Protein backbone atom coordinates (compact mmCIF):
# COMPACT_ATOMS: atom_id res chain seq x y z
CA UNK A 1 0.00 0.00 0.00
CA UNK A 2 1.30 3.48 -0.81
CA UNK A 3 2.31 5.87 1.94
CA UNK A 4 1.37 9.53 1.45
CA UNK A 5 2.99 12.45 3.24
CA UNK A 6 1.11 15.61 4.21
CA UNK A 7 1.81 18.98 5.83
CA UNK A 8 -0.75 21.06 7.70
CA UNK A 9 -0.72 24.76 6.86
CA UNK A 10 -2.41 25.62 10.14
CA UNK A 11 0.06 24.08 12.63
CA UNK A 12 2.92 23.00 10.27
CA UNK A 13 2.59 19.38 11.41
CA UNK A 14 3.92 16.75 8.97
CA UNK A 15 2.30 13.32 8.96
CA UNK A 16 1.99 10.20 6.84
CA UNK A 17 -1.00 8.09 5.90
CA UNK A 18 -0.90 4.57 4.47
CA UNK A 19 -3.87 4.33 2.14
CA UNK A 20 -5.00 2.24 -0.78
CA UNK A 21 -5.14 4.10 -4.07
CA UNK A 22 -8.94 3.95 -3.92
CA UNK A 23 -8.99 5.50 -0.42
CA UNK A 24 -6.60 8.23 -1.54
CA UNK A 25 -8.77 9.07 -4.55
CA UNK A 26 -11.89 9.34 -2.37
CA UNK A 27 -10.20 11.56 0.25
CA UNK A 28 -6.91 13.02 -1.09
CA UNK A 29 -6.49 15.46 1.82
CA UNK A 30 -7.21 13.95 5.24
CA UNK A 31 -7.58 16.27 8.23
CA UNK A 32 -4.52 17.01 10.34
CA UNK A 33 -4.31 14.52 13.25
CA UNK A 34 -2.81 17.20 15.52
CA UNK A 35 -5.13 20.19 15.09
CA UNK A 36 -7.94 18.65 12.94
CA UNK A 37 -7.54 21.40 10.31
CA UNK A 38 -8.55 20.71 6.73
CA UNK A 39 -5.81 23.04 5.41
CA UNK A 40 -3.59 20.10 4.46
CA UNK A 41 -1.44 19.65 1.36
CA UNK A 42 0.26 16.53 0.08
CA UNK A 43 4.08 16.68 0.21
CA UNK A 44 6.12 14.80 -2.36
CA UNK A 45 9.12 12.94 -0.99
CA UNK A 46 11.88 10.58 -2.07
CA UNK A 47 10.97 7.04 -3.03
CA UNK A 48 12.96 3.91 -2.27
CA UNK A 49 12.56 0.88 -4.54
CA UNK A 50 13.99 -2.58 -3.93
CA UNK A 51 14.34 -4.91 -6.89
CA UNK A 52 15.44 -8.51 -7.19
CA UNK A 53 19.01 -9.25 -8.13
CA UNK A 54 19.40 -10.36 -11.75
CA UNK A 55 21.20 -13.68 -12.29
Secondary structure, DSSP 4 states (H G I P E B T S, - for coil): -EEEEEEETTT--EEEEEE-HHHHHH-SSPPPTTT--S-EEEE--------PPP-
